Amino acid sequence: MASLKRLIIDALKSLSRGRSFLQALLALWISPKSDPTKVKQTRKFQRAREEFLKEANELLLGPIGSNRFLRDEHSLIVPYNSDTNPNPDDPLLLLSKLLKEQFRQGLQNNPACMLPSYNHQLPGGHERGQHLAADIGGSTLRVGLVDLRGRETTDDDGNTIVHMDNYTIDKNVRLLAGADFFKWMAWKIETSVKKAIDAGHISRDGYESGDPMPMGLAWSFPLEQTSPNGGNICPMGKSFLACDGLVGQDLGATCNKVLQELKVKVEVVSIVNDSNATLLSSAYFNPSTRFGLILGTGVNIAAHLPVNLIGKSKFGNRPDSWYEQASHVMVNTELGMFGRDILPLTRWDKILKAGHERPDFQPLEHAVSGYYLGEVFRIALLEAIKTTGVLGGEVPPLMLEAYSMDTETMSLMVDGLHSGGKANQVFSQLYQLASDIPSNEDMRFMQQLAGYIAQRSASIVAASLFALWELKNEAEQNLVDELEPESPFSEETVVELQIERTTVGYTGSVLTYFPEYKETLQSYLDHVMLSAGHVLKDRRIELVPAKESSLIGAAVSLAGVMDEKERMRLDEKRTT
């Protein structure tokens, strides 16, 4: 009883170091240093490893039916379909239906998500020329000169980007408040332009004596878009203070004001969300693209959806001419905000949630994105060390620190037995373990546990994509049924319904680098399509990579705006 009292007192003391009570209590309970009498008890180990893994399988995958799939010993996890008949009671399909209803509600009136852009047309692949583009991400500002050469001359070697510079957005930059952040951004843009001039990619005389150089901007944060080059700044999150004092003000106007004040001869002419940029980039090369998926540190999906799905209030003040031209619009879903009260939570998810400063802000992101996958793995592994004797029953001190297990390390565990000992070595060095730890048995255990967590992530992303695909198709069918045959949107919508293979352009570290993740996600998409009664040879959702998507997408958007301006100029000239 005395030792339990001491444990609780120590846990309460640790609150001053920023942990939640549950995190602190869990860490002290599991740590072999917390109570010597507990160490002796854990040497007996209450559970067999196989029993722990069986429960982990049920907790993580059982509620969505994924534990019925077989694992291939040579890859991450490969879903196995023994039955290709429709199954309306499939748990993953049922989860997708629940997500679809949340998406439908968000499209009607939620101001924080399902944000329609100003872009209503996807690129035709004819857009050409060199265009300056910038991508503001959570950790990096990238500035590049993009050479668009047309869909028919796609360069697979990545030479589409003529010049590019990367600038780290560290803690000091994130803490730049208001206009100070945009001044930092303007200085970096000017630096990149001057480098491109020195390299001969931009004419010095043309830049110095001509009009400001047009630039497309990919903005990785929520934005209430009001025009092709403007939108109301929203709270940014991720510790950024750039929005301080600027929430509700126009992003394009703010950028251009700072650029002018600092005499940087660049003008923001086009703005897109980074997920929309991924959609645009993929659609430029693949005309069947209707979704853009980002899955790295965070998660998001952009979707090209019928306007009739979206509540009028979501569009803000737009001219009647916009509605006369738009049957569809690109939507930034802010996917991570969904899933509340419908995603099954394990006890490890609940510990993560209890220690989070905004536990209900992004429920789906907590379950699928790279920032959180490693943390769920760490919490579950701590329990396994104490109860099963993994890693000799000794908890490495570093592993007691929240978020000390990143997803890159977790991915090594998944591929550990096939990496020639690299995973063992990296893990041992990171957590300062003895030379014989982790053993091959430890690696197999961690591989299986990490695989379950990754598999759950892939299945939830698949359910989300399918829900959006169904929403799109249902709304288009309703539109065809309601429109008159002579309506300008009727033929366009019928063409949309006839797309057999809908492409999802993807980018992000989890999809790109996590072993077999992309293949697992594709398998789940095929599975849920079959469960819903779609024959794969007729309809399929297909993942394709979108390389350098943010910069290329921003350039494609800029090219479209410039083409439209040129058309308007020529029309005005003909009229006069």
N, C-alpha and C positions, 0 to 999 in steps of 0.2 A: 504493500500500500504506500509505504514511504517512497519507494522508487517511482511509482506512478505519479505521486505528488511532485517529486522533483522533475519528472519529465514534463509535466504541465507547466511548472514554473519556468523551466528553461525555454519552453516553446513560447510562453508569453513574453519573455525577455527578447526573443528574436524578432518580435514584431517591430521593435525599434529599428531593425535593420531592413525594413521594407517588405518582409514576407507576410503573407496572410497567415492566420492562425493554423489553418489546415495544412498549408505547406510546411510551416515550421514544425508542427507536431509530427507530420509524416517523416520529415527529414531526421528529426531527433529520435523518432521511434525506430527508424531503419538503421541509422548510423551505429556501427559497432562501438563507437566511442561514447555513446550517450549513456550506456549502463552496462558495466561488465557482466552483470548477472544475465542480461539478455543475450550476450554473445554465446554463453554456454548453451542457452536454450536453442539458439538458431543453429548451432552446430548439429543438432538433431534433424533440423529442417522438417517443417510440418507437411510439405507437399512434394510429390514427385514432379519432375519437370514436365512430363507428358500430361499430367493432370492440369498443371497451370496453363499449358498451351491449349489444351482442349477447352478450358473455360474462356481463355482469351479469344479463341475462335468463335465461341458462342456469343460472347459479349460484343465483339466488334463486328462480326459478320452475320450472326444469326438473325437479328431483327430485319435485315434487308435480304435475307435468303442467300447471301454470298457464300455461306459455309457449305452449300451443296455443291460447290464447284471444286474440281480437282486441281492439285498443285503439281506442276511439272518440276522434277528435281533439277533440271538444267536451266530453269529460268525463274523469274520472280513468281508470279502466280498467273496461271492461264485458266480462265473460266472454261468449263466443259459443259456443253449442251447435249444432253442425251435425248432431248425431245425438242423438235423444231415446231411443234404445234403451238398455236396461241394459248396463252395462260393468263387470263384476266386477273387471277388471284396471285400472280407472282409478286413477292414482297417488294422487289425493286421497282416494278411498274406501279404498285400502290404508292410508294414513296414519291415517284415522279408525279403522280396525280395530285398528291398533297402539295408538292412544290408548285405545280402548275396553278393551283388556286391561289397560292400566295403571290405568284408572279402576276396573275390576273388582277388581283387587288392592288398590287403595287403600281401597275400600269394605269390604274384609274386616278388615283389621287395622292399617292405618297410622294412628298416633295424631295425625299432623301435618296430615292432609288428610281430605277426605270426612267432615266433621264433622256428625253429625245434630243438628238443633235439637230443641227440645221441642215445636215446633208440628207437629201432624199433620193439621190441618184448614186448608184455604185459606178465605179470607173469603167469605161469602155475598153481600156487597154490601149487606146490611141494617144493618151497623154504623153508628151515628150518634153525634152529639154532639161537643163540643169537648174536645180532649185535648192535654195538654202533651207535647211530644216533644223529644228531643235527639239529635243526630247527631255522633258523635266520628269525624272523618276524619283522614287523614294530614296535612292542612294547615289544617283549619278545624273549629271547634266551632260547630254551628248549633243554636239553641234556638228552637222555634216553638210556636205555638198553632194546632192543626189542627182545622178544622171539617169533620167527615165528614157528608155529606148523603145518602148512599145511592147505589147504583150507577145508579139510574134518573134521578138529578138531577145528573149529572156536570157540573162547571163547567169549561169549556175555557179560561176566562180566567185560571186560576190563583188564583182567590179562595178556594180550599179552605184555604189557609194564611192565617189571620187576622192573625197577628203573627209576625215572625221577626227574629232578630238573628244576625249572623255574627261570630265571634271568631277571629282568626288564630292558628294554632298555629305559632309561629316556633321557631327553634332553642332559645331560652331556655325555652320551654314544654316542648319535647320533652325537655329535659334535667332537668326537674323529676322527682325520684326518688320512687317509691312514693306515699305518701299526699299528698305535696305537689302532685302533678299533680291528684289528685282534689279537693283543696282549691281549686285554681285553677278547676276545672270547676264546683264547687259555687258559688263566688262569681259566676261568669258566669251560671249558671242563675238565681240569686237576682236578679241585675241585670235579666235578661230578664223575669222574672215581675213585678218592680216596674214595668218599662216597660209591660207589658201591663195592669197595674192602673191606671197613670196614664192609659193610652189608653182605659180603660173596657171592656176586653175580659174582665177578671177582676174579680169582686167583692172589694173590699178587706176588707170585714167577713167575708165567707165565707172568704177566705184566712187572715186573721189569727186568727179564732176557731174555725175548723173543723179537721178532721183534715188531715194532710199531703196535699198535692195529688198525685194519682197521675201518674207520668211513664213514658213509653215511651222506651227507649234503643236507638239503632242503634249498634253497636260494630263499627268497621271493621278488626278484628284477629281472629286465631284465638281461639276460645273453646270449651272443652269444656262444653257446656251440660248442666245437671243439673236444671233446673226452668224454668218460664216466666220467672222473674225472677232466675235465677242461673246460674252456670257457673264453672268453674275458669279462672282467668286463665292465659294461655299467654304465652310470649315474644312480644314485639310487633314487633321489627324497626323499620326506618325511623328509627333513632336514638332511639327513645322509651325513657325510663327509668322510665316509670310502673309497669312490672311489677317493678322491683327490690324484692326482698324479699317480693313478693306472688304469685309464680308458684305456682299450685295453690290459691290462696285464692279465695273466692267473689266474683265481680265485683259482684253486686247487694248483697251484705252490706257489701262495702267501700265502695261508693258511699253506701249509706244510713247507715252509721256516720259518715262524714264529714259528710253533710248534717245529721244530728242534732247532731253536735258543734258545728257552725257555726250551729245554730238556723235552718237553711233549711227551711221547711215544705213540702218536696217529698219524695216517696218513689218510688224506682224499683220499678215493679210488673211491667214487661215488658222483656225484652232480646232483641234480634235482631241477627244479623250484618247488615252493610249490604247484602250481596248478597241475603240473605233478605228484607230490607226492600224491595228492588227487586221481588222476586217477589211479595210481599204487596201492594205498592202497585199493581202492574199487574193482579194477580188481582182486586183490589177493583173495578176498572173493566172488566176483560176476563175473563169466567169461564173462557175456554179457556187462560189463562196457566198454564204449568207450569215455566217457566224465567225466571230474572232474570239479566241480563248487565250487568256493569259493565266498561267499557273506556275508561279515561282515563289517568291516570298509571300505574295498575296495571291488572290484569285479574282478573276472577273471575266465576264462574257459580254461582248457586243453582239447585237442581233439586228438584222434588217427586217423590220416588222411592219405589217399593215397599219396605216394611220388609224383605222377604225378600231384598233385594239386599245387605243390610248385616250385617256380622258382629256377633254379640251383644255382644262386648266393647266395641264402639264406643259403645254406649248407656250404659255406666256402670251405676249403680244406679238403676233406675226401677221404680216399683210395677207389679205385675201388671195393675192397672187401665189403665195407659197402653197396654200391648200389646193389651189387650182392645178398645181403642177405635181403635187406629192400624193402618190398612192401608198408609198412605203417611206420609212424613215429609219436611220440608224439609231439604235437605243443603247445607251450605256446602262446595263442592268444593275451595276453595283451588287453583284451576285452574293458576295460574302455576307450581306446584311440579312439574307433570308435563312429559313430553316428553324426559326425559333418555335419551340414546342412540338416539332414534328421529327427532328433528328434524334435517334436513340442515343443516350449518353451513358457511357460506362462510368465506373467510379473514378477512373483515371481522368476522364473528361471533366468530371465534376470538381476534381482537385485543381485542374488547370483553370476552370471557370472561377473557382473561389478565389484564386490568386490574381485574377485579371482586373485591371482598373476599370474596364468597360465590359463586364461579363456578357451582356446581352446585345452588344452593338453589332457583332459579326459572327453569329453562331455557325454559319456554314463554313466560313473561313477557318474557324478553329478546328474543324474536322477534316479539312482537305488541303490547306496551303502549307508551303514549305516552312513558314515561320513557326508553325505549331506542330507539324508531324513529329519532329525530333523531340519536342517537349512531352507529347503524349507517350512516346517511346521511353523517354527517360523516367517518367513517373511510373510506368508499368514495370520497367526494368528494376527500379528500386525495390518494388514489392517482391519481384521474383528473386532478387539477390537474397533478401531476408528469408523468404519462405522456401526456396528450392535449392539454395546453395550455388547458384550461378556465380561465376567469378570467385569461387572459393568462399562465398558468403561474406566477403569483405566489400563494403561500399567505398569506392574511391571518393575522397573528400570533394573533389571538383564536381562530382555527379550530384552532390547535394545542392548545388547552386542552380536556381531556376534558369532554364533556357541554355544550360551549358552543353546540351546535346543538340547540335544543329542537324539539319536534314542531310547535309553532305556526309557527315559521319554515319548517320543512320543508313544512308544508301550504301555505304561501304559494308555495313553489316549484312545487308540483303545480298550483296555480291561477294561476301567475304570468303566463302570456300572456293571461289573460282578466281581469286585475285593473287594467287601465288604467295600468300602470307602477308600481303600488303595491309589488309584490313587488320589483322592481328597486331601488326607492328604499329600502325597508326593509332589504334585504340589503346594499346599498352602505353605508348609515349604520351598520348593526350591525357590519360588518367593516371599515369605514373604507377603502372602495375608491375608485378613481378614478371620475369621473363617467360614463365610458363603459363601465364594468364593473359588473355583468354585462351583456353584450350579449344581444340576442334569441336568438342561437345558444347562448350560455351558459344562458339560461333554459330553452330547449327541452331541452338536455342534462340539466339538473338536474330538470326536470319529469319526464322519462322515468325517470331513476334513482330519484327519490323515489317515483314511481308504482309501480315494481317492488317496492320495499320495503313500501309500503302494501298492495299486492296480495297479497304473501306473507302479511302479517299477517292480512288478511281471510280468506284461504283456510284458514289454520290454525285460526282461531276457528270457521269454518264446520265444519271437520272435527271439532272438539271438541264443538260443539253437536249435530251429527248422532250422534256416538258416544254421548253421554248420552241422546239421544232413543231410539236403538236399544236401549241397556241397559234403559231404562224399559219399552219395549214388550215386549222379550223376557221380562223378569221378570214383567210383568203376564200375559202369555200362559201362562207356567209356573204362575202363581198360580191362574189360571182352571182350568187342567188338573188341578191338585192339590186344589182346594177342593171341598167338597161343595156341591151347589146351594143348600142351605139356609144356608150360611155367611153371616154378616153382611157379609163382605167381597166375596162373589162378585158380587153385582149392581153394587156400586161399581166393581170392577175391570173388569167388562165395559163399563161406561160409559166408563171411561178409554180402553180400546182402541178405542172408536168415535169418539173425537175426530178430526175430519178436519183441522182447522187448529189446530195447537198454537202458542200465542202465546209469544213471548220478549219480555218487557219489558226495555227497555234504557235505560241512562243512561251518562254519561261523556263527556269532552270529545272523544275521538277519534271516537266514533260520532256525536256531535252536531254537531261543527264541521269535521272533516276532510273536504275536498271529495269527495263521491261515495262515501265509505267505506261508509256504511250500505247504499247500493244495490249496491255491489260484494259486500259480505258476503251480502246476500239472494240475489244471483245465484249465488254459490257454494253456498249452502244448496240452492237449486233444482237446481243441477248434481249435487251429490252424492246428493240424493234420487233423481234420475233414474238415475244410475249404479247405484244400489242396487236399482233396479227398482220404485220407488214412482211411481205415476202422480200428477202434481201435482194433478189435479182431485179426487183422492180423499184424498190425504194431503199436508200441507204444513206446514213450519215457518215461521212468519211473525214478522218483527220489528215491534214497536210501541214508541213512546217511552213512558217512565215518568217523568213530570215530578215533580221534587222527591221522588224516590222514597224516599230514606232517612227523611225526616221523616214523610211520609204512611204509609210502611210501618210505622214505629215506632208511629204513632198507631193504625193498623189492628190491630196486634198487641195494643196496650194495650186497645183497645175489646173485642177478643175475650176477653182475660183478665178484664176487668171484667164482661162479659156472663156468663162462666162463673161468676164469684164470685156474681153476683146469682142465677143459677139455683140454685147450691148453697145460698144463703141461703134462697130460697123453698122448696126441697125440705126443708131442715131445719125450717123453720117449719111446713110442712104435716105433717111427721112428728111434731112435738111438739104 
